[in-house]
Amino acid sequence: MQTRRRIIDAATRLFLDRGYVGTTIPALAADAGVSVETVYRSAGGKAELLAAAVQAALAGGAERAELPVEERPAIRRVIEEPDPRRQLRAYAATQPGVWGRSGPLLSVLAAAAGHDPALAALQDRLTAQRLDGLRRFAQLLHDRGALRSGLPADRAADLLWTICAQANYDSLVTRRGWTADEYRTWLGDTLISSLLEG
C-alpha cells in the first residue's frame, strides 16, 4: 500500500510538472524509487495513474481515496450534522480544498482527454461520480425536510452541482483573487439562500 501511495504521489508531481504526454512511466518509476514493473503492477498504466492521482487529490490524500466517500472524515461531519445551515456550511468548507488540490490535475486531464478515449471515459466517470454524490446529499436534505417548499431533490442536486462547480472556484479564487475563506463564506451563503427556507 505504501508503494502504491508513493507511486501516486510521484505521478501527481510529474503530471503537474510535465503534463500527461510529457510524463513517462520510466520517469515516474525513477521519481518514486521503484521499477517500471512495480508501477504497472501496483497502479497500472498512465491513464490509471492519472485517475488515481485525481481521486487522491479529490479525497485529500491517497489513503483517504481508498475510503468510500461517505466514510471520509469531512463528509461524515456533513452527513452527521443535524442543522441544515451548519450542514451546508460544513459542505462549503470542503470545497476550496477539493478544487485547490484537484483543479490543476483536472486541467491536465482536460488537455489530454481529447486525444485519448480512456481519459475521456475518466472525465465521464468523474462527472457521474460527482453528480451521484450531490444527488445523495440533496436527497438527504429532502428526507430531513430541510429543502425550501416546492424544491424537489433533483432540482436541489442541480443547484448544488452548479453552485459548487469548479468554474465558480476558478472564477472567484484563481482569477479574481478571493481567499479560500471568502469563497467558502460566499458558497455557504449561496447554498443556504438557494436551498433552504427563509
Summary of the structure (lengths in Angstrom):
residues: 198
radius of gyration: 18.3
end to end distance: 48.3
largest distance: 59.1
contacts: 591
relative contact order: 0.11
helix: 81%
strand: 1%
